[in-house]
């Protein structure tokens, strides 16, 4: 492969926005690709995949190239060397030596925090909480995330959707353990596909697709999704409930609920209402109101580093401590919305026990006369998809 200056500069621009301006990688890629609609599919794929890969391996690349902070040309040059892409004789790549890069790489491979490209504090935290499991999961978190679709069964069957996609040369694999899931064989922008615009599917990781069924909803129930965000799990719940009953999707950020309304219209969901959480009174008004309650709480996001590799450079010990406090507040205060006999699911996209089982254990110790654990499930990144935790809790009285 040959490097071209305009494509290369697009990668550098994206890295500057992610690291220097602290922008989210997915939004940056979207913005950079929008700037030049004339780029072909191959160039666009190179820009997106190379940027994500350099973000993922930033610490390793910085060490094997001995790059100064913010020298993104050196990082790109090191990435090219590792991928056997010849470096043009550009001034930006001056001083890079293939042999020295591979020598340093061999040395770095013996040190986990460099080999897996992760901050020291996060490596130490992962090992403290996951013990011997951390090596395996950290390695898996550096894999590229697969693109998984969730069939919207309100409009189409999985088999029919797969057939329609194949007719337009979009090849997928059906996942037998995930009833609505299809995995793209080749990464591509699927949001322009007619089937997406018709509401036949959503993009949702396979592990995430396990959470709505774990709530054991049935048509006709009253369900509250109290941390709905843009509502992927709310829409899944609506499909399982066959549009019967009522779903109240709540969040503290109105713009996310506005996005959910658009998605619900596209999906043909009409048993859903959105409600902004303005204060504790919003929660109080719904005391004992829900047959089922989903608390997909804010978290570190450590389980989804495959698709958000920039998060490991933006996380901090202080943020994780803040989010633990918030999780404890949500499970204690929001659980009052559940009726006696109802089921609540507490879930995160983290693999840290301090955000997961330990939070639930603390809640049950404080409220054991009212609630009991029924089941819990952990989806590990090494299983091939995102890392998720979910606990199924019943209110006794």
Secondary structure as UniProt FT lines:
FT   HELIX           5..19
FT   HELIX           25..35
FT   TURN            37..38
FT   HELIX           41..56
FT   HELIX           58..65
FT   TURN            69..70
FT   HELIX           72..82
FT   TURN            83..84
FT   HELIX           91..93
FT   TURN            94..95
FT   HELIX           98..108
FT   TURN            109..110
FT   HELIX           112..115
FT   TURN            116..117
FT   HELIX           120..130
FT   HELIX           131..133
FT   HELIX           134..141
FT   STRAND          148..151
FT   TURN            153..155
FT   HELIX           158..167
FT   TURN            168..169
FT   STRAND          172..174
FT   TURN            176..177
FT   TURN            179..180
FT   STRAND          181..184
FT   TURN            191..192
FT   HELIX           194..197
FT   TURN            198..199
FT   STRAND          201..203
FT   TURN            206..208
FT   HELIX           209..214
FT   TURN            219..220
FT   STRAND          222..225
FT   TURN            226..227
FT   TURN            229..230
FT   HELIX           232..240
FT   TURN            241..243
FT   STRAND          246..251
FT   HELIX           254..267
FT   STRAND          272..276
FT   HELIX           280..284
FT   TURN            285..288
FT   STRAND          290..296
FT   HELIX           302..304
FT   TURN            305..307
FT   TURN            309..310
FT   HELIX           311..314
FT   HELIX           317..334
FT   HELIX           335..337
FT   STRAND          338..348
FT   TURN            353..356
FT   HELIX           357..367
FT   TURN            368..370
FT   STRAND          371..379
FT   HELIX           381..383
FT   STRAND          388..395
//
